[in-house]
Amino acid sequence: MDADNKLERADLDILKEPTVVEFGASWCGYCQAAQPIIAAALIQYPNINHIKIEDGRGQRLGRTYAIKLWPTLIFLKGGVEISRLMRPTDTASIANALDELTS
């Protein structure tokens, strides 16, 4: 997982553009299994930012979003969470959230 762990909550709160923040871990089997469906859904939305955050012990950013399962996708619009998906298993559920994000 190419993750950006230099970000803090304040960095995400000020984002203007629609963004998907993906919390997970490179060694997580659920995260690895979800990568193809996440990529397939996002390819239809090239104007949406996708930020991956390597989560785990000692990583505070995930705690500020109350992350409990990996992967968790947080959909932000203007820096505000509008929806989230935990352990997505199909592109349709991700696409529905992306549609909501772009409307």
N, CA, C and O atoms as a GROMACS GRO file, in nm:
protein
  412
    1MET      N    1   0.085  -0.117   0.000
    1MET     CA    2   0.000   0.000   0.000
    1MET      C    3   0.090   0.123   0.000
    1MET      O    4   0.169   0.142   0.093
    2ASP      N    5   0.080   0.206  -0.102
    2ASP     CA    6   0.150   0.332  -0.104
    2ASP      C    7   0.072   0.428  -0.018
    2ASP      O    8  -0.028   0.485  -0.062
    3ALA      N    9   0.116   0.446   0.105
    3ALA     CA   10   0.037   0.522   0.200
    3ALA      C   11   0.102   0.656   0.232
    3ALA      O   12   0.224   0.671   0.227
    4ASP      N   13   0.017   0.753   0.264
    4ASP     CA   14   0.063   0.885   0.304
    4ASP      C   15   0.038   0.900   0.453
    4ASP      O   16  -0.071   0.939   0.495
    5ASN      N   17   0.139   0.868   0.533
    5ASN     CA   18   0.123   0.875   0.678
    5ASN      C   19   0.173   1.008   0.734
    5ASN      O   20   0.184   1.022   0.856
    6LYS      N   21   0.202   1.103   0.649
    6LYS     CA   22   0.245   1.234   0.696
    6LYS      C   23   0.125   1.326   0.718
    6LYS      O   24   0.139   1.434   0.776
    7LEU      N   25   0.010   1.284   0.673
    7LEU     CA   26  -0.110   1.366   0.686
    7LEU      C   27  -0.164   1.364   0.828
    7LEU      O   28  -0.150   1.266   0.902
    8GLU      N   29  -0.226   1.475   0.865
    8GLU     CA   30  -0.296   1.484   0.992
    8GLU      C   31  -0.442   1.514   0.964
    8GLU      O   32  -0.477   1.549   0.851
    9ARG      N   33  -0.526   1.502   1.064
    9ARG     CA   34  -0.670   1.524   1.046
    9ARG      C   35  -0.697   1.663   0.988
    9ARG      O   36  -0.783   1.678   0.901
   10ALA      N   37  -0.626   1.763   1.035
   10ALA     CA   38  -0.646   1.900   0.986
   10ALA      C   39  -0.621   1.910   0.836
   10ALA      O   40  -0.686   1.989   0.768
   11ASP      N   41  -0.527   1.831   0.784
   11ASP     CA   42  -0.497   1.831   0.640
   11ASP      C   43  -0.617   1.780   0.560
   11ASP      O   44  -0.646   1.830   0.452
   12LEU      N   45  -0.687   1.682   0.613
   12LEU     CA   46  -0.803   1.625   0.545
   12LEU      C   47  -0.926   1.714   0.563
   12LEU      O   48  -1.009   1.724   0.472
   13ASP      N   49  -0.938   1.776   0.677
   13ASP     CA   50  -1.054   1.862   0.706
   13ASP      C   51  -1.061   1.984   0.614
   13ASP      O   52  -1.169   2.038   0.593
   14ILE      N   53  -0.947   2.026   0.558
   14ILE     CA   54  -0.948   2.146   0.473
   14ILE      C   55  -0.956   2.114   0.324
   14ILE      O   56  -0.956   2.205   0.241
   15LEU      N   57  -0.962   1.986   0.288
   15LEU     CA   58  -0.969   1.948   0.147
   15LEU      C   59  -1.097   2.001   0.084
   15LEU      O   60  -1.206   1.984   0.138
   16LYS      N   61  -1.084   2.064  -0.029
   16LYS     CA   62  -1.200   2.116  -0.101
   16LYS      C   63  -1.257   2.012  -0.198
   16LYS      O   64  -1.378   1.997  -0.211
   17GLU      N   65  -1.167   1.939  -0.266
   17GLU     CA   66  -1.209   1.846  -0.370
   17GLU      C   67  -1.259   1.714  -0.309
   17GLU      O   68  -1.215   1.675  -0.201
   18PRO      N   69  -1.351   1.647  -0.379
   18PRO     CA   70  -1.400   1.516  -0.332
   18PRO      C   71  -1.283   1.418  -0.317
   18PRO      O   72  -1.197   1.408  -0.405
   19THR      N   73  -1.281   1.348  -0.205
   19THR     CA   74  -1.168   1.262  -0.172
   19THR      C   75  -1.216   1.133  -0.108
   19THR      O   76  -1.310   1.133  -0.029
   20VAL      N   77  -1.150   1.023  -0.143
   20VAL     CA   78  -1.169   0.895  -0.075
   20VAL      C   79  -1.042   0.869   0.004
   20VAL      O   80  -0.932   0.864  -0.052
   21VAL      N   81  -1.057   0.852   0.136
   21VAL     CA   82  -0.944   0.817   0.221
   21VAL      C   83  -0.960   0.670   0.256
   21VAL      O   84  -1.061   0.628   0.312
   22GLU      N   85  -0.857   0.593   0.223
   22GLU     CA   86  -0.859   0.448   0.245
   22GLU      C   87  -0.764   0.415   0.360
   22GLU      O   88  -0.644   0.436   0.350
   23PHE      N   89  -0.820   0.363   0.468
   23PHE     CA   90  -0.741   0.318   0.582
   23PHE      C   91  -0.722   0.168   0.573
   23PHE      O   92  -0.819   0.095   0.551
   24GLY      N   93  -0.600   0.122   0.591
   24GLY     CA   94  -0.572  -0.021   0.586
   24GLY      C   95  -0.428  -0.048   0.622
   24GLY      O   96  -0.359   0.037   0.679
   25ALA      N   97  -0.383  -0.167   0.589
   25ALA     CA   98  -0.245  -0.208   0.614
   25ALA      C   99  -0.198  -0.297   0.499
   25ALA      O  100  -0.276  -0.376   0.445
   26SER      N  101  -0.073  -0.284   0.464
   26SER     CA  102  -0.020  -0.358   0.348
   26SER      C  103  -0.024  -0.509   0.369
   26SER      O  104  -0.035  -0.584   0.272
   27TRP      N  105  -0.016  -0.555   0.493
   27TRP     CA  106  -0.015  -0.698   0.522
   27TRP      C  107  -0.156  -0.755   0.543
   27TRP      O  108  -0.172  -0.876   0.558
   28CYS      N  109  -0.258  -0.669   0.544
   28CYS     CA  110  -0.396  -0.710   0.572
   28CYS      C  111  -0.456  -0.783   0.451
   28CYS      O  112  -0.461  -0.728   0.341
   29GLY      N  113  -0.501  -0.905   0.472
   29GLY     CA  114  -0.561  -0.984   0.364
   29GLY      C  115  -0.688  -0.921   0.308
   29GLY      O  116  -0.712  -0.926   0.188
   30TYR      N  117  -0.771  -0.863   0.395
   30TYR     CA  118  -0.893  -0.796   0.349
   30TYR      C  119  -0.858  -0.676   0.260
   30TYR      O  120  -0.923  -0.650   0.159
   31CYS      N  121  -0.753  -0.603   0.301
   31CYS     CA  122  -0.710  -0.486   0.224
   31CYS      C  123  -0.657  -0.529   0.087
   31CYS      O  124  -0.689  -0.466  -0.014
   32GLN      N  125  -0.577  -0.634   0.085
   32GLN     CA  126  -0.523  -0.685  -0.042
   32GLN      C  127  -0.635  -0.732  -0.134
   32GLN      O  128  -0.632  -0.705  -0.254
   33ALA      N  129  -0.733  -0.801  -0.078
   33ALA     CA  130  -0.844  -0.852  -0.159
   33ALA      C  131  -0.930  -0.739  -0.215
   33ALA      O  132  -0.987  -0.752  -0.324
   34ALA      N  133  -0.939  -0.629  -0.142
   34ALA     CA  134  -1.024  -0.517  -0.185
   34ALA      C  135  -0.959  -0.428  -0.291
   34ALA      O  136  -1.029  -0.352  -0.357
   35GLN      N  137  -0.828  -0.436  -0.308
   35GLN     CA  138  -0.760  -0.344  -0.400
   35GLN      C  139  -0.814  -0.347  -0.542
   35GLN      O  140  -0.835  -0.240  -0.600
   36PRO      N  141  -0.839  -0.463  -0.603
   36PRO     CA  142  -0.892  -0.463  -0.740
   36PRO      C  143  -1.029  -0.398  -0.752
   36PRO      O  144  -1.055  -0.328  -0.850
   37ILE      N  145  -1.118  -0.419  -0.654
   37ILE     CA  146  -1.251  -0.360  -0.666
   37ILE      C  147  -1.249  -0.210  -0.639
   37ILE      O  148  -1.325  -0.134  -0.699
   38ILE      N  149  -1.161  -0.168  -0.548
   38ILE     CA  150  -1.146  -0.024  -0.523
   38ILE      C  151  -1.094   0.044  -0.649
   38ILE      O  152  -1.146   0.148  -0.690
   39ALA      N  153  -0.991  -0.014  -0.708
   39ALA     CA  154  -0.933   0.043  -0.830
   39ALA      C  155  -1.035   0.046  -0.944
   39ALA      O  156  -1.044   0.145  -1.017
   40ALA      N  157  -1.112  -0.062  -0.959
   40ALA     CA  158  -1.211  -0.069  -1.066
   40ALA      C  159  -1.319   0.037  -1.049
   40ALA      O  160  -1.365   0.096  -1.148
   41ALA      N  161  -1.360   0.063  -0.926
   41ALA     CA  162  -1.462   0.165  -0.902
   41ALA      C  163  -1.405   0.304  -0.925
   41ALA      O  164  -1.471   0.389  -0.986
   42LEU      N  165  -1.285   0.329  -0.876
   42LEU     CA  166  -1.226   0.463  -0.887
   42LEU      C  167  -1.188   0.503  -1.029
   42LEU      O  168  -1.182   0.622  -1.059
   43ILE      N  169  -1.164   0.407  -1.116
   43ILE     CA  170  -1.123   0.438  -1.253
   43ILE      C  171  -1.230   0.519  -1.326
   43ILE      O  172  -1.200   0.595  -1.418
   44GLN      N  173  -1.355   0.502  -1.285
   44GLN     CA  174  -1.466   0.576  -1.346
   44GLN      C  175  -1.478   0.718  -1.292
   44GLN      O  176  -1.560   0.796  -1.340
   45TYR      N  177  -1.397   0.752  -1.191
   45TYR     CA  178  -1.405   0.883  -1.125
   45TYR      C  179  -1.265   0.946  -1.116
   45TYR      O  180  -1.211   0.959  -1.007
   46PRO      N  181  -1.209   0.984  -1.230
   46PRO     CA  182  -1.070   1.034  -1.230
   46PRO      C  183  -1.052   1.167  -1.155
   46PRO      O  184  -0.939   1.203  -1.123
   47ASN      N  185  -1.158   1.240  -1.128
   47ASN     CA  186  -1.146   1.368  -1.060
   47ASN      C  187  -1.157   1.358  -0.909
   47ASN      O  188  -1.156   1.459  -0.839
   48ILE      N  189  -1.167   1.237  -0.858
   48ILE     CA  190  -1.174   1.217  -0.713
   48ILE      C  191  -1.037   1.176  -0.661
   48ILE      O  192  -0.976   1.082  -0.712
   49ASN      N  193  -0.991   1.247  -0.560
   49ASN     CA  194  -0.864   1.212  -0.496
   49ASN      C  195  -0.880   1.081  -0.420
   49ASN      O  196  -0.985   1.052  -0.363
   50HIS      N  197  -0.772   1.002  -0.419
   50HIS     CA  198  -0.769   0.877  -0.343
   50HIS      C  199  -0.642   0.879  -0.260
   50HIS      O  200  -0.531   0.877  -0.312
   51ILE      N  201  -0.661   0.883  -0.129
   51ILE     CA  202  -0.548   0.887  -0.036
   51ILE      C  203  -0.549   0.759   0.046
   51ILE      O  204  -0.649   0.724   0.107
   52LYS      N  205  -0.436   0.689   0.045
   52LYS     CA  206  -0.423   0.567   0.125
   52LYS      C  207  -0.345   0.600   0.252
   52LYS      O  208  -0.242   0.668   0.249
   53ILE      N  209  -0.398   0.552   0.363
   53ILE     CA  210  -0.334   0.572   0.493
   53ILE      C  211  -0.302   0.436   0.553
   53ILE      O  212  -0.392   0.355   0.576
   54GLU      N  213  -0.176   0.412   0.578
   54GLU     CA  214  -0.132   0.290   0.647
   54GLU      C  215  -0.171   0.306   0.794
   54GLU      O  216  -0.116   0.391   0.864
   55ASP      N  217  -0.264   0.224   0.839
   55ASP     CA  218  -0.318   0.237   0.974
   55ASP      C  219  -0.259   0.130   1.063
   55ASP      O  220  -0.201   0.032   1.015
   56GLY      N  221  -0.273   0.148   1.191
   56GLY     CA  222  -0.226   0.047   1.285
   56GLY      C  223  -0.188   0.109   1.418
   56GLY      O  224  -0.214   0.227   1.443
   57ARG      N  225  -0.127   0.029   1.500
   57ARG     CA  226  -0.086   0.072   1.634
   57ARG      C  227   0.002   0.197   1.624
   57ARG      O  228   0.097   0.202   1.546
   58GLY      N  229  -0.032   0.296   1.704
   58GLY     CA  230   0.046   0.418   1.707
   58GLY      C  231   0.012   0.519   1.598
   58GLY      O  232   0.070   0.627   1.594
   59GLN      N  233  -0.083   0.486   1.511
   59GLN     CA  234  -0.125   0.577   1.404
   59GLN      C  235  -0.252   0.650   1.450
   59GLN      O  236  -0.359   0.590   1.456
   60ARG      N  237  -0.240   0.776   1.481
   60ARG     CA  238  -0.351   0.851   1.540
   60ARG      C  239  -0.461   0.888   1.441
   60ARG      O  240  -0.578   0.898   1.480
   61LEU      N  241  -0.426   0.908   1.315
   61LEU     CA  242  -0.525   0.956   1.219
   61LEU      C  243  -0.646   0.862   1.211
   61LEU      O  244  -0.760   0.908   1.208
   62GLY      N  245  -0.621   0.734   1.207
   62GLY     CA  246  -0.730   0.637   1.202
   62GLY      C  247  -0.820   0.644   1.324
   62GLY      O  248  -0.941   0.622   1.315
   63ARG      N  249  -0.761   0.674   1.439
   63ARG     CA  250  -0.840   0.684   1.562
   63ARG      C  251  -0.935   0.804   1.556
   63ARG      O  252  -1.045   0.798   1.611
   64THR      N  253  -0.892   0.913   1.489
   64THR     CA  254  -0.978   1.031   1.482
   64THR      C  255  -1.104   1.003   1.399
   64THR      O  256  -1.205   1.072   1.412
   65TYR      N  257  -1.097   0.901   1.313
   65TYR     CA  258  -1.214   0.860   1.235
   65TYR      C  259  -1.280   0.735   1.292
   65TYR      O  260  -1.372   0.680   1.231
   66ALA      N  261  -1.236   0.691   1.409
   66ALA     CA  262  -1.291   0.571   1.475
   66ALA      C  263  -1.285   0.448   1.384
   66ALA      O  264  -1.382   0.373   1.375
   67ILE      N  265  -1.172   0.429   1.317
   67ILE     CA  266  -1.152   0.313   1.229
   67ILE      C  267  -1.141   0.188   1.314
   67ILE      O  268  -1.061   0.181   1.408
   68LYS      N  269  -1.222   0.088   1.281
   68LYS     CA  270  -1.220  -0.038   1.356
   68LYS      C  271  -1.187  -0.158   1.267
   68LYS      O  272  -1.131  -0.257   1.315
   69LEU      N  273  -1.222  -0.151   1.138
   69LEU     CA  274  -1.196  -0.260   1.044
   69LEU      C  275  -1.122  -0.206   0.922
   69LEU      O  276  -1.140  -0.091   0.883
   70TRP      N  277  -1.039  -0.290   0.863
   70TRP     CA  278  -0.967  -0.254   0.741
   70TRP      C  279  -1.019  -0.339   0.626
   70TRP      O  280  -1.060  -0.453   0.650
   71PRO      N  281  -1.018  -0.291   0.506
   71PRO     CA  282  -1.004  -0.149   0.477
   71PRO      C  283  -1.134  -0.075   0.509
   71PRO      O  284  -1.244  -0.131   0.501
   72THR      N  285  -1.119   0.051   0.544
   72THR     CA  286  -1.233   0.141   0.559
   72THR      C  287  -1.212   0.257   0.464
   72THR      O  288  -1.105   0.319   0.462
   73LEU      N  289  -1.313   0.285   0.384
   73LEU     CA  290  -1.310   0.398   0.291
   73LEU      C  291  -1.395   0.509   0.349
   73LEU      O  292  -1.512   0.489   0.382
   74ILE      N  293  -1.335   0.627   0.362
   74ILE     CA  294  -1.406   0.745   0.410
   74ILE      C  295  -1.422   0.838   0.290
   74ILE      O  296  -1.324   0.872   0.224
   75PHE      N  297  -1.544   0.878   0.261
   75PHE     CA  298  -1.574   0.964   0.147
   75PHE      C  299  -1.594   1.106   0.200
   75PHE      O  300  -1.688   1.133   0.275
   76LEU      N  301  -1.504   1.196   0.159
   76LEU     CA  302  -1.505   1.334   0.207
   76LEU      C  303  -1.547   1.430   0.097
   76LEU      O  304  -1.502   1.419  -0.017
   77LYS      N  305  -1.632   1.523   0.134
   77LYS     CA  306  -1.673   1.630   0.042
   77LYS      C  307  -1.652   1.761   0.118
   77LYS      O  308  -1.717   1.786   0.220
   78GLY      N  309  -1.562   1.844   0.068
   78GLY     CA  310  -1.530   1.966   0.140
   78GLY      C  311  -1.469   1.938   0.276
   78GLY      O  312  -1.486   2.017   0.369
   79GLY      N  313  -1.398   1.826   0.288
   79GLY     CA  314  -1.335   1.789   0.413
   79GLY      C  315  -1.428   1.725   0.515
   79GLY      O  316  -1.384   1.691   0.625
   80VAL      N  317  -1.555   1.708   0.480
   80VAL     CA  318  -1.655   1.652   0.572
   80VAL      C  319  -1.692   1.511   0.525
   80VAL      O  320  -1.716   1.488   0.406
   81GLU      N  321  -1.696   1.417   0.618
   81GLU     CA  322  -1.735   1.280   0.585
   81GLU      C  323  -1.882   1.276   0.547
   81GLU      O  324  -1.969   1.320   0.622
   82ILE      N  325  -1.908   1.221   0.427
   82ILE     CA  326  -2.047   1.205   0.386
   82ILE      C  327  -2.091   1.059   0.388
   82ILE      O  328  -2.210   1.030   0.396
   83SER      N  329  -1.993   0.967   0.382
   83SER     CA  330  -2.025   0.826   0.394
   83SER      C  331  -1.897   0.747   0.419
   83SER      O  332  -1.786   0.800   0.408
   84ARG      N  333  -1.915   0.620   0.453
   84ARG     CA  334  -1.800   0.531   0.472
   84ARG      C  335  -1.840   0.389   0.438
   84ARG      O  336  -1.956   0.350   0.452
   85LEU      N  337  -1.743   0.313   0.394
   85LEU     CA  338  -1.761   0.170   0.367
   85LEU      C  339  -1.652   0.094   0.440
   85LEU      O  340  -1.534   0.132   0.435
   86MET      N  341  -1.691  -0.013   0.508
   86MET     CA  342  -1.594  -0.098   0.575
   86MET      C  343  -1.589  -0.232   0.503
   86MET      O  344  -1.693  -0.294   0.478
   87ARG      N  345  -1.470  -0.275   0.470
   87ARG     CA  346  -1.448  -0.402   0.401
   87ARG      C  347  -1.539  -0.418   0.279
   87ARG      O  348  -1.616  -0.514   0.273
   88PRO      N  349  -1.530  -0.326   0.184
   88PRO     CA  350  -1.615  -0.339   0.065
   88PRO      C  351  -1.581  -0.467  -0.012
   88PRO      O  352  -1.466  -0.508  -0.019
   89THR      N  353  -1.686  -0.529  -0.069
   89THR     CA  354  -1.666  -0.654  -0.141
   89THR      C  355  -1.711  -0.646  -0.287
   89THR      O  356  -1.698  -0.744  -0.361
   90ASP      N  357  -1.765  -0.529  -0.328
   90ASP     CA  358  -1.808  -0.517  -0.467
   90ASP      C  359  -1.792  -0.373  -0.514
   90ASP      O  360  -1.795  -0.279  -0.435
   91THR      N  361  -1.776  -0.359  -0.644
   91THR     CA  362  -1.758  -0.224  -0.700
   91THR      C  363  -1.886  -0.143  -0.693
   91THR      O  364  -1.879  -0.020  -0.686
   92ALA      N  365  -2.002  -0.207  -0.694
   92ALA     CA  366  -2.128  -0.134  -0.694
   92ALA      C  367  -2.144  -0.049  -0.567
   92ALA      O  368  -2.187   0.066  -0.575
   93SER      N  369  -2.109  -0.104  -0.451
   93SER     CA  370  -2.124  -0.028  -0.327
   93SER      C  371  -2.028   0.091  -0.326
   93SER      O  372  -2.064   0.199  -0.277
   94ILE      N  373  -1.909   0.073  -0.379
   94ILE     CA  374  -1.813   0.184  -0.387
   94ILE      C  375  -1.862   0.287  -0.487
   94ILE      O  376  -1.856   0.407  -0.460
   95ALA      N  377  -1.911   0.242  -0.602
   95ALA     CA  378  -1.962   0.333  -0.704
   95ALA      C  379  -2.081   0.414  -0.652
   95ALA      O  380  -2.093   0.533  -0.683
   96ASN      N  381  -2.168   0.351  -0.572
   96ASN     CA  382  -2.282   0.425  -0.515
   96ASN      C  383  -2.234   0.537  -0.423
   96ASN      O  384  -2.287   0.648  -0.427
   97ALA      N  385  -2.133   0.508  -0.342
   97ALA     CA  386  -2.078   0.610  -0.253
   97ALA      C  387  -2.008   0.720  -0.335
   97ALA      O  388  -2.016   0.838  -0.301
   98LEU      N  389  -1.940   0.681  -0.441
   98LEU     CA  390  -1.874   0.780  -0.528
   98LEU      C  391  -1.976   0.867  -0.599
   98LEU      O  392  -1.953   0.987  -0.617
   99ASP      N  393  -2.089   0.809  -0.641
   99ASP     CA  394  -2.197   0.887  -0.702
   99ASP      C  395  -2.248   0.991  -0.602
   99ASP      O  396  -2.270   1.107  -0.638
  100GLU      N  397  -2.266   0.950  -0.479
  100GLU     CA  398  -2.312   1.044  -0.375
  100GLU      C  399  -2.209   1.154  -0.353
  100GLU      O  400  -2.244   1.270  -0.330
  101LEU      N  401  -2.085   1.118  -0.360
  101LEU     CA  402  -1.976   1.214  -0.340
  101LEU      C  403  -1.971   1.319  -0.451
  101LEU      O  404  -1.937   1.434  -0.426
  102THR      N  405  -2.006   1.280  -0.571
  102THR     CA  406  -1.998   1.372  -0.684
  102THR      C  407  -2.128   1.446  -0.713
  102THR      O  408  -2.133   1.530  -0.803
  103SER      N  409  -2.234   1.416  -0.638
  103SER     CA  410  -2.362   1.483  -0.663
  103SER      C  411  -2.375   1.612  -0.583
  103SER      O  412  -2.477   1.680  -0.593
   0.00000   0.00000   0.00000
